[in-house]
Amino acid sequence: MADVPESSLNPRHPPEYIPIPTPPPPPPPRRPMYVLHRPLPMRQYLPVMLPRYQFLPVMLPRYQFQPVMLPPHPYPPALPPLLPLPTVDSPPQENVRRRRSIPPRQRWVEKWIPDNETTVMIKNIPFHYNRELMIRFLDDFCLQDNEKARYSNGENIHVFAYDYLMNRIKGYAFVNFTDKRSLWNFILAFSDGVKVFPGSNRRVELAIAYIQGENALRRQFQSAKYASEAIGFYPPRNGY
């Protein structure tokens, strides 16, 4: 055996001590959820369910429900008859203020129709109407109005605007009546705009024309393209 230097066997500065790590202890075994009866030869354990005892509910005499006998209660007496409403003497109609929701049409018609205006402008006339149907419509109105009134009224001029390029009417017309009362009755009869012309759903509008009188209508429409549709009646048509 060769000689080993002493310095290598006993070093002056020995190395530090390095401890060897030890593994942690194993965790304790978990408690079984089921009761294990006997060990099997191969150390395998099968869970066995504990028997559950079924208890049948038994009603003791003191917990049994007994029918409750309610004391007799009389029915409430019948309601007394309603008292009649007190009668109130209504004041005369001339002292009662009319409701705003139902305004009388004759009141506002008389306000915005001056005495010297007898010409009305009819708007939204159905396009399928022509001159003959319009004259027949005005004749029916004048006939019914004359049967109700004592005076004779009618129209003496009728301006019916017609568009020859489109081959249909323009939707408006001017009618001049002989009396202001006829104009009032015409506006009162058709101011709602509903079912004015049969066979049409258009809402007709009525307005006082800006051109008033027979002579003014003739001067205005004598040079128009549809002057042939401006016709006058002598004597005035009254429906008969």
PyMOL commands that set and color helices and strands:
alter all, ss='L'
color gray80, all
select helices_A, chain A and resi 6-9+61-63+93-95+105-112+131-148+180-190+214-221+227-229
alter helices_A, ss='H'
color red, helices_A
select strands_A, chain A and resi 119-123+155-163+168-177+205-208+230-237
alter strands_A, ss='S'
color yellow, strands_A
deselect
rebuild
show_as cartoon
